[in-house]
Amino acid sequence: MPVNPAPPFPPRNLTATGGNSGVLVQWDVPDPSGPPATSFMVWQFDLTTNAQAVVTTTVPFAYMAPLTNDHTY
């Protein structure tokens, strides 16, 4: 029976920098002593409408846009 590999460690030092109609989300890759991360999923969730969006990336950053200024996500 195959054994499932352990998941990678979580990303480190997450930051989000808001801009005009978007946000840049950046992080450091997980600790390399664990299993490698081959991709990352960044979720956007609108607290007013419950709308969701997801970006899958292989690099440690994502730009989420378009967003509405002065709105809670």
C-alpha positions in Angstrom: 0.0 0.0 0.0 1.5 3.4 -1.0 2.5 5.8 1.8 1.3 9.4 1.5 4.3 11.8 1.8 4.3 14.4 4.5 3.0 17.9 3.5 5.5 20.7 3.2 6.0 23.1 6.1 3.9 26.3 5.9 5.3 29.4 4.2 7.1 31.9 6.4 7.0 35.7 6.9 3.8 36.4 5.0 3.2 40.0 4.0 0.4 41.7 2.1 0.9 45.2 0.6 -2.2 47.0 -0.5 -2.2 49.1 -3.7 -4.7 50.8 -5.8 -7.3 48.1 -6.6 -5.0 45.2 -5.7 -2.8 43.6 -3.1 0.7 42.0 -3.4 1.0 38.9 -1.2 4.5 37.7 -0.6 6.1 35.0 1.6 9.3 33.1 2.2 9.4 29.5 1.0 8.9 26.9 3.7 11.8 25.6 5.7 13.9 23.5 3.3 14.5 20.8 5.9 10.9 19.5 5.2 9.3 18.2 2.0 9.6 20.6 -0.9 6.6 22.8 -1.8 6.0 22.6 -5.6 3.2 25.3 -5.7 1.2 27.7 -3.5 -2.5 28.6 -3.5 -3.5 32.1 -2.5 -7.2 32.6 -1.6 -9.2 35.8 -1.7 -12.4 35.8 0.2 -14.9 38.7 0.1 -16.5 39.0 3.5 -19.5 40.9 2.2 -20.5 38.8 -0.8 -18.8 35.5 0.1 -17.2 35.5 -3.3 -13.9 33.6 -3.6 -11.0 33.6 -5.9 -7.8 31.5 -5.9 -4.4 31.9 -7.6 -2.0 28.9 -7.9 1.6 29.9 -8.3 5.0 28.3 -8.2 6.8 31.5 -7.0 6.5 33.0 -3.5 4.3 35.9 -4.4 0.9 36.7 -6.0 -0.8 39.9 -7.1 -4.6 39.7 -6.4 -6.6 42.1 -8.6 -9.0 43.7 -9.3 -10.1 44.6 -5.8 -12.3 47.3 -4.5 -10.5 50.0 -2.5 -11.8 50.4 1.1 -13.5 47.0 1.1 -12.8 44.1 3.5 -11.5 40.9 2.0 
